[in-house]
Amino acid sequence: MGDLAVGARSGHDGPEDRPERHDGTVPPAVEDAATSASDSGDGEGGGGTREGGEQGGQPKKQRSFWKELPLLIGIALVLALLIKTFLVQAFSIPSDSMQNTLQKGDRVLVDKLTPWFGSEPERGEVVVFHDPDNWLAGEPTVTPNPLQRVLGWIGLMPSSNEKDLIKRVIGVAGDTVECKGTGPLKVNGHALNDTFVYAGNTPCSVDDQGGQFKVKVPKGKIWVMGDHRQNSLDSRYHQQDKNHGFVPVDNVIGRAIVIAWPPTRWNTLPIPDAFDQNLSAAAPGALGLAGAVPLVLWRRRRLAGGLTGGNPRVSSDGTAG
């Protein structure tokens, strides 16, 4: 190192500082080092900067786009899978049971996030749910190609393997839902103004397979019906299954929030105004209290009148004697 330092100075201070052999010649190694050091020191004070602005070593080579492409694809697939699992998922509408709200071939996006926070289906929502008890028996299934399988698995397109249905929530736990004649459909005694029902359909179907009914929705279940009332095999027509036509809340994947495809059908899926009215069932305790209050007041008045008129120890102004 001492020789190199000296050699570096010799590039500026002159040849008299170079070490020499006994024969008066400069050793080749020292001369090469001196030349290298002097070349690296330019007008900037010997900072060691190479031509082109690179500092020490070779310039860093940029990674090829084709080498980065698999990594980018992998990240995109992981993100898509996470989105499908926890946020939203696309579903395809395979039938006409929800016309005219949804048409066959529509793609809808389903909110899967809110159920993770304990949110449960509400009346009027359009929900996607797993087949409760073989509702889709006999329905044809499409055999997807390998690419469709992969895209369906990660949620970039609807999965044809999943046995899922889409209907509108009519009743939730505690509700009494009733259809008599052609309608109207009633929830807890309130008639629904079913403006969302398919044009030409009646709110209730007159048949002996399930169209005429009166049911009370148990805890943890919902009652669902299609908007195309005369073309929907919904809760009405599965009252003989293990759930008696009700759909377990745990089977609900999420709420359909928007029609995403085709572009000409882009639209949100809000809750119809018919469900904005107060449809809640009065709790038995509240009904009992409402009936008990007049009885208690009447009894108090009767007792007060009897004491005033028949007890000599109590005066008419309420003062004890």
Buried (B, 14 or more C-beta within 10 A) or exposed (E): EEBEEBBBBBBEEEEEEBEEEEEEEBEEEBBEBBEEBBEBBEEEEBEEBBEEEEEEEEEEEEEEEEEEEEEEEEEEBEEBBEBBEEBBBBBBBBBBBBBEBBEEEBBBBBBBEEBEEEEBBEBBBBBBBBBBBEBEEEEEEEEBEEEBBEBBBBBBBBBBBEEBBBBBBBBBBBBBBBBEEBBBBBBBEBBBBBEBBBEEBBBBBEEEEBBBBEBBBBEEBBBBBBBBBBBBBBBBBBBEBEBBBBBBBEBBBBBBBBBBBEEEBEEEBEBBEBBEEEBEBEEEEEEEEEEEEEEEEEEEEEEEEEEEEEEEEBEEEEEEE
